[in-house]
Amino acid sequence: MGNNEMSSEKQNGSIVDVGQSHKGKDDETTTSEEDPFQKIMEKAGNHGRFQLLYNIIFVMGLSMAGAMCYMNIILALNIPDHWCTVPGREQTNFTLDEWRRITLPTSKDNRGAEKYSSCQMFDVNFTEIDDWQNWNSTSPNVTACKNGWSYDRTWYDDTIPSQENWVCTHDLYVTNVFVVGRVTEVAGSFLLGQMGDIFGRRVVYYISVVFCSIGRLSSIITTAHYEWFLAFSGLAALTINSLFQSPQIIGMEISREQDRSLIAIYQSFGWSIGTTLMPLLFWWLRKWAPFMWITTIPTALVLIFSKYVIESPRWLISKKRFGDAIRQFKKIARINGRQFDMSEKELITIYMSTNQEVTYGIASLFSGWRLARNTCIMGFSWCVVAVSYFTLVLFSSRMQGNPFLNFLMQSIVEIPAYLLGRYLGDKFGRRFTNSSSFFVSFLACIPLILLATDEKYEFVIMGLAAFIKFLNAVTFFTASLQGMEIYPTCMRQTGIALGTILANAVGVVAPYLVYLGTTVDIRSPYYILGVLFFIGAVAALFLPETLHKKLPDTMEEARNFGIHDKFFSLPKAPPANAADETTEKLNQTKYAP
């Protein structure tokens, strides 16, 4: 077969070209219709039973289990309202509120209002007082809690901090756990992101599931030993990002262009279902230990379905492993009820003119002005999304009222947000959706700053915070999709990992923002988030549009991605042709066995 010949195969009565020239023009972005890999995937089925099973089990199912395994620590580390335990009340008929008024000094909270101290008591032996009518509580000195702490058990029987007394002098213990998690996420994203592009998505998937499960399960049994608990919590976070990234990248690389946003929806729905179930489980169980076990074990159970885990044939082709790619195509075709009889020689002929460019890890993402600019903007978008997401989630569980309901509101709004993000992203493009959601989030911060100090607006504040979380989910959805579509196959997981590295590096400040908001001034987080949202809205406008564009396979394609796009324009779908219509019909569910 000559280098310039077109290789075609007859399948189900239709001729499908698979050798279409795949050399993208250096000066323009290639559309998805010109992608030779899609022609090959159509023979194995790029919208069949295999994709459905893969997306349900690994993209949505693993995302749901992984979300619970990752986020359960936030609820388990919640610090209930607490105060010094002062003996002597049992000898009186004082109510709890009356006893606290007598035995505890007051201090200002994060809204500037007076409240009973959580960490101090009057330095008096109240068991020896006989004449309460003549006792003056203004004269005694104040001291730190001498007899431990009492906890408000309205919502919890126990949490890890209430069980281990991680309060007052140890109140940074919880914040440090979140910070260590962000640090290990950075390290894991750096390592495993590049491993995914060097050694493959599949091996990274296995490593991620095992490490995340072992880390979280081990942390459950080491709470009495803080250093070990901290270490295992860090281990659980080490591989969490690749746990979500690897399956989604494979899913996108074996599916139609039209299904990219649907695959992102699968993962986003899985995440939201998991984070919505969590507070309901804890609300029901009331104890942190069974809650942690129940929300961690499902991640490990996903290993049962390992026979459906494949390596991305697109990645294998980029590494010139054509024989391995053929085996993956055949596995997909078998489950899809197709016959895939392309030989390794034919596949080599189609791609023989493609030169494998040497890459240098993360440094390659800055090997050209446009690619470097896209990488920086994507990284900043990820940073804003990460900081705002974790600040809002952590802050919600520390607001007044039902902590489970607060967390539930923050989670459940994500589901309609992802649907809106998909609609806007597929209708008006990823760039417009990303920028608009950032800008509206900035506007929503203004009334929050104005109203946050007044406790009578608590319900309004919760609603506005949930609305920002809704917009944050829209941004997260479109930014994730953009990242998958901007980077080339040979660097896709590395590019996504870089965004995650930057996000988690900057995300280290989120626990401290929450600490600042809960102990100093409740408005502090919203000042900072508002500025970040505004900058993110402007920066996102300078990203190229990725809707209806071919996934770049080479560094050259990535460097020229969107080079001729007009700044003030909306994406247009490519015109359909007869061959595409035939392929579309063959990919319909009714033709599957």
Beta strands, then each sheet from edge to edge (+ up, - down):
strand 1: 8-11
strand 2: 14-17
strand 3: 82-84
strand 4: 106-108
strand 5: 114-116
strand 6: 120-122
strand 7: 142-144
strand 8: 149-151
sheet 1: 1+ 2-
sheet 2: 3+ 8-
sheet 3: 4+ 5-
sheet 4: 6+ 7-
end
